[in-house]
């Protein structure tokens, strides 16, 4: 059986979150996904910008 590995994004007392956004390409109109690891206090700012 395969084991599920869970990565911890907490280092040095500061907690982080992985943010995955869907971005539409201007050229082709296709969607792609952009992944970022940001501190928890900046998540709302990252999701608010376009």
C-alpha positions in Angstrom: 0.0 0.0 0.0 1.1 3.5 -0.7 1.7 5.9 2.2 0.3 9.4 2.2 2.9 12.0 2.9 1.8 15.3 4.4 4.3 18.2 4.1 4.5 20.6 6.9 4.8 24.3 5.9 5.6 25.6 9.3 9.1 26.7 10.0 10.6 28.9 12.7 7.2 29.6 14.3 5.7 31.3 11.3 2.9 29.5 9.5 2.6 29.4 5.7 -0.2 28.4 3.3 0.0 27.2 -0.2 -2.2 29.3 -2.5 -3.3 27.9 -5.9 -4.9 30.4 -8.3 -6.4 29.8 -11.7 -5.1 32.3 -14.3 -6.5 32.8 -17.8 -4.0 33.3 -20.6 -4.6 36.4 -22.7 -3.2 34.7 -25.9 -5.0 31.4 -25.9 -7.8 31.8 -23.4 -6.7 28.6 -21.7 -6.5 28.4 -17.9 -3.4 27.5 -16.0 -2.7 27.2 -12.2 -0.2 29.3 -10.3 1.0 28.0 -7.0 2.6 30.2 -4.3 3.6 29.6 -0.7 2.9 32.7 1.4 2.6 33.6 5.0 -0.9 33.2 6.5 -1.3 37.0 7.0 -0.8 37.7 3.3 -3.2 35.1 1.9 -6.1 37.6 1.5 -3.9 40.1 -0.3 -2.6 37.5 -2.8 -6.2 36.3 -3.6 -7.5 39.8 -3.9 -5.1 40.9 -6.7 -5.8 39.9 -10.3 
